[in-house]
């Protein structure tokens, strides 16, 4: 199961520097000119989770495999992208393919780094991109009305639901509000909404890229972004991409820790971005643990046991019988699987069981 966060923003805000640090590679060009990133680069990054290492220690697992997220570095967008300006059409096509938007905003002043609009105003930058996405969505929906109308007149149920959504979304967009603000019912309406593939329906995380001196505290620019994010119900993380790039070059964990300490940071900004991206997508983790390996698996909140088993292998879902389930705290507190069994803390859960974050699972299935 793949989950992708698209790293977006205006040119020269630090997107590629952030991506390189996230993936510890130099696969994305980080140069001081617009559109240096033309093809979207994709990097798999591990989700930091201390629980996995604790489980592996107890089970003496030979291998530790964390769960992962994909981050996609997407070309910079400029005003007019919805009409094809810059690399607009390509940007919009790439962003349609991600599950969430990780929006990097320039929150630092530096005369040596060109801003596409010649000034530092991260809230305005955010509004520029949001406006372009709304305009693109508006054009997309208005283009569908004619074709859907014929199907609606023919009594097509799916078309009727889709048209009802479009009739509610278009006024919202024209009022300057994203599609994610629409209240959508679960079931058929939710599925129809997702089928529309609207850019502004995706959840947003604002990443405030500040100068090194503000990495631990933020600055006046990041404070303005945090206020905007709070009003929108969006996430917000403060990092210094330059600092993260330096940390990514250090191989020794102790050395990284010392460097973070000198900056007054408890953990890397990247760890916060990764975790925030994970939370943004409403994801949780369950674990499989044994002497061979301890492994974390990503599922969406609310997933039932058979579907969770299917993340490992489709045969597990098809032949699902039961899930041997131990809560994380019980596994750790009782020193492993046998201790949990002896204390009666291992449960056999069936097909309707909704997996809880931190569950340690072993699936029984029929071949």
MODAGI-V729008 format. One record per pair of residues at least 4 apart in sequence whose ideal C-beta (glycine too) atoms are under 8 Angstrom apart, sorted by the first residue. I is the first residue (numbers start at 0). J is the second residue. Records with the same first field share a line. If there is no record, write none. Layout:
I=J ; J
This chain:
0=297 ; 298 ; 310
1=69
2=68 ; 69 ; 98 ; 99 ; 280 ; 282 ; 297
3=41 ; 68 ; 69 ; 70 ; 71 ; 96 ; 97 ; 98 ; 99
4=68 ; 69 ; 70 ; 71 ; 97 ; 98 ; 99 ; 100 ; 101 ; 204 ; 276 ; 279 ; 280
5=39 ; 70 ; 71 ; 73 ; 93 ; 94 ; 96 ; 97 ; 99 ; 100 ; 101
6=14 ; 17 ; 18 ; 70 ; 71 ; 72 ; 73 ; 101 ; 103 ; 206
7=14 ; 73 ; 76 ; 90 ; 94 ; 100 ; 101 ; 102 ; 103 ; 128
8=12 ; 13 ; 14 ; 75 ; 76 ; 102 ; 103 ; 104 ; 105 ; 124 ; 128
9=75 ; 76 ; 77 ; 105 ; 114 ; 115 ; 116 ; 124 ; 127 ; 128
10=32 ; 33 ; 34 ; 35 ; 75 ; 77 ; 115
11=31 ; 32 ; 33 ; 75 ; 105 ; 112 ; 113 ; 114 ; 115
12=75 ; 103 ; 104 ; 105 ; 124 ; 208
13=17 ; 103 ; 105 ; 208 ; 240 ; 241
14=18 ; 36 ; 72 ; 73 ; 75 ; 103
15=19 ; 27 ; 28 ; 29 ; 35 ; 36 ; 72
16=20 ; 29 ; 240 ; 241 ; 243 ; 244
17=21 ; 103 ; 206 ; 208 ; 238 ; 240 ; 243 ; 269 ; 272
18=22 ; 27 ; 40 ; 42 ; 70 ; 72
19=23 ; 24 ; 25 ; 26 ; 27 ; 29 ; 244 ; 247
20=240 ; 243 ; 244 ; 246 ; 247 ; 269
21=42 ; 44 ; 70 ; 243 ; 269 ; 272 ; 273
22=26 ; 42 ; 43 ; 44 ; 70
23=247
24=42
25=29
26=40 ; 42
27=36 ; 40 ; 72
28=35 ; 36
29=35
30=35
31=111 ; 112 ; 113
32=113
33=75 ; 77 ; 85 ; 113 ; 115
34=74 ; 75 ; 85 ; 86
36=40 ; 72 ; 73 ; 74 ; 75
37=74 ; 86 ; 89
38=74
39=71 ; 72 ; 73 ; 74 ; 93
40=71 ; 72
41=69 ; 70 ; 71 ; 72
42=69 ; 70 ; 72
43=67 ; 68 ; 69
44=67 ; 68 ; 69 ; 70 ; 269 ; 273
45=65 ; 66 ; 67 ; 273
46=65 ; 66 ; 67 ; 68 ; 273 ; 274 ; 277 ; 284 ; 295 ; 297
47=65 ; 266 ; 270 ; 273 ; 274
48=52 ; 65 ; 66 ; 284 ; 295
49=53
50=54 ; 284 ; 286 ; 327 ; 357
51=55 ; 63 ; 65 ; 286 ; 293 ; 294 ; 295
52=56 ; 63 ; 293
53=57 ; 331
54=58 ; 60 ; 286 ; 288 ; 293 ; 327 ; 330 ; 331 ; 359
55=59 ; 60 ; 63 ; 288 ; 293
57=288 ; 330 ; 331 ; 334 ; 335
58=288 ; 289 ; 290 ; 293 ; 335 ; 336
59=290
60=288 ; 289 ; 290 ; 291 ; 292 ; 293
61=290 ; 291 ; 292
62=291 ; 292 ; 293
63=292 ; 293 ; 294
64=292 ; 293 ; 294 ; 295
65=295
66=284 ; 295 ; 296 ; 297
67=297
68=273 ; 276 ; 277 ; 297
70=101 ; 276
71=93 ; 96 ; 97
73=90 ; 93 ; 94 ; 97
74=85 ; 86 ; 89 ; 90 ; 93
75=85 ; 86 ; 90 ; 115
76=80 ; 85 ; 86 ; 87 ; 90 ; 127 ; 128 ; 131
77=84 ; 85 ; 87 ; 115
78=84 ; 116 ; 127 ; 131
79=83 ; 84 ; 85 ; 87 ; 131
80=84 ; 85 ; 86 ; 87 ; 88 ; 90 ; 91 ; 131 ; 135
81=87 ; 91 ; 131 ; 132 ; 134 ; 135 ; 138
82=87 ; 134
83=87 ; 88
85=90
86=90
87=91 ; 131
88=92
89=93
90=94
91=95 ; 132 ; 135 ; 198
92=96
93=97
94=100 ; 132 ; 198 ; 201
95=196 ; 198
97=201
98=201 ; 280
99=201 ; 202 ; 203 ; 204 ; 276 ; 279 ; 280
100=201 ; 202 ; 203 ; 204
101=204 ; 206 ; 272 ; 276
102=125 ; 128 ; 203 ; 204 ; 205 ; 206
103=206 ; 208 ; 240
104=121 ; 124 ; 125 ; 205 ; 206 ; 207 ; 208 ; 220 ; 224
105=114 ; 119 ; 121 ; 124 ; 208 ; 220
106=119 ; 121 ; 207 ; 208 ; 209 ; 213 ; 217 ; 218 ; 220 ; 221 ; 224 ; 237
107=119 ; 208 ; 209 ; 210 ; 213 ; 218 ; 220
108=119 ; 210
109=210
114=118 ; 119
116=120 ; 123 ; 124 ; 127
119=220
120=124
121=125 ; 207 ; 220 ; 221 ; 223 ; 224
122=126 ; 223 ; 224 ; 227
123=127
124=128
125=129 ; 205 ; 224 ; 227
126=130
127=131
128=132
129=133 ; 177 ; 199
130=134 ; 175
131=135
132=136 ; 177 ; 198 ; 199
133=137 ; 172 ; 175 ; 176 ; 177 ; 198 ; 199
134=138
135=139 ; 198
136=140 ; 168 ; 172 ; 178 ; 197 ; 198 ; 199
137=141 ; 169 ; 172 ; 173
138=142
139=143 ; 195 ; 197
140=144 ; 165 ; 168 ; 169 ; 172 ; 195 ; 197
141=169
143=147 ; 161 ; 165
144=148 ; 162 ; 165
145=149
146=150
147=151 ; 158 ; 161 ; 162 ; 165
148=152 ; 162
149=153
150=155 ; 157 ; 158
151=155 ; 158 ; 159 ; 162
153=158
154=159
155=159
156=160 ; 187
157=161 ; 187 ; 191
158=162
159=163
160=164 ; 187 ; 188 ; 191
161=165 ; 191 ; 194 ; 195
162=166
163=167 ; 188
164=168 ; 181 ; 183 ; 188 ; 191 ; 192 ; 195
165=169 ; 195
166=170
167=171 ; 181
168=172 ; 178 ; 181 ; 195 ; 197
169=173
170=174
171=176 ; 177 ; 178 ; 180 ; 181
172=176 ; 177 ; 178 ; 199
176=180
177=199 ; 200
178=195 ; 197 ; 199 ; 200
179=199 ; 200 ; 201 ; 202 ; 203
181=192
183=188 ; 189 ; 192
184=188 ; 189
185=189
186=190
187=191
188=192
189=193
190=194
191=195
192=197 ; 200
193=200
195=200
196=200
197=201
202=233 ; 234 ; 279 ; 280
203=231 ; 233 ; 234 ; 279
204=233 ; 234 ; 235 ; 236 ; 272 ; 275 ; 276 ; 279
205=224 ; 227 ; 228 ; 233 ; 234 ; 235 ; 236
206=236 ; 238 ; 272
207=217 ; 220 ; 221 ; 224 ; 225 ; 235 ; 236 ; 237 ; 238
208=238 ; 239 ; 240
209=213 ; 214 ; 217 ; 218 ; 220 ; 221 ; 237 ; 238 ; 239
210=214 ; 218 ; 239 ; 241
211=239 ; 241 ; 242 ; 262
213=217 ; 218 ; 221 ; 237 ; 239
214=237 ; 238 ; 239 ; 242 ; 262 ; 263 ; 264 ; 268
215=262 ; 263 ; 264
216=263
217=221 ; 222 ; 225 ; 237
218=222
219=223
220=224
221=225 ; 235 ; 237
222=226
223=227
224=228 ; 235
225=229 ; 235 ; 237
226=230
227=231 ; 233
228=232 ; 233 ; 234 ; 235
229=235
234=275 ; 278 ; 279
236=268 ; 271 ; 272 ; 275
237=268
238=242 ; 243 ; 268 ; 269 ; 271 ; 272
239=243 ; 268
240=244
241=245
242=246 ; 262 ; 268
243=247 ; 267 ; 268 ; 269
244=248
245=249 ; 258
246=255 ; 258 ; 259 ; 267 ; 269
247=269
249=254 ; 255 ; 258
250=254
251=255
252=256
253=257
254=258
255=259 ; 267
256=260
257=261
258=262
259=264 ; 265 ; 266 ; 267
260=264
264=268
266=270 ; 271
267=271
268=272
269=273
270=274
271=275
272=276
273=277
274=278
275=279
276=280
277=282 ; 297
278=282
280=299
281=299 ; 300
282=297 ; 298 ; 299 ; 300
283=297 ; 298 ; 299 ; 300 ; 302 ; 354 ; 355 ; 356 ; 357
284=295 ; 296 ; 297 ; 298 ; 356 ; 357
285=295 ; 296 ; 298 ; 307 ; 354 ; 355 ; 356 ; 357 ; 358 ; 359 ; 360
286=293 ; 294 ; 295 ; 296 ; 327 ; 357 ; 358 ; 359 ; 360
287=292 ; 293 ; 294 ; 296 ; 311 ; 359 ; 360 ; 361
288=293 ; 294 ; 330 ; 336 ; 359
289=293
296=307 ; 310 ; 311
297=310
298=302 ; 306 ; 307 ; 310 ; 354
300=356
301=353
302=306 ; 307 ; 353 ; 354
303=307 ; 350 ; 351 ; 352 ; 353 ; 354
304=308 ; 319 ; 322 ; 348 ; 349 ; 350 ; 351 ; 352 ; 353 ; 354 ; 360 ; 362
305=309 ; 315 ; 316 ; 319 ; 350
306=310 ; 316
307=322 ; 354 ; 360
308=312 ; 315 ; 316 ; 319 ; 322 ; 360 ; 362 ; 364
309=313 ; 315 ; 316 ; 317
311=315 ; 362
312=316
313=317
314=318 ; 364 ; 366
315=319 ; 362 ; 364
317=364
318=364 ; 365 ; 366
319=350 ; 362 ; 363 ; 364
320=363 ; 364 ; 365
321=347 ; 348 ; 349 ; 362 ; 363
322=347 ; 348 ; 349 ; 352 ; 354 ; 360 ; 361 ; 362 ; 363
323=345 ; 346 ; 347 ; 360 ; 361 ; 362 ; 363
324=345 ; 346 ; 347 ; 348 ; 352 ; 358 ; 359 ; 360
325=329 ; 330 ; 336 ; 339 ; 344 ; 345 ; 346 ; 358 ; 359 ; 360
326=330 ; 344 ; 355 ; 357 ; 358 ; 359
327=331 ; 357 ; 358 ; 359
328=332 ; 357
329=333 ; 339 ; 342 ; 344
330=335 ; 336 ; 339 ; 359
333=338 ; 339 ; 341 ; 342 ; 344
334=338
335=339
336=340 ; 345 ; 359
337=341
338=342
339=344 ; 345
340=344 ; 345
348=352
354=358 ; 360
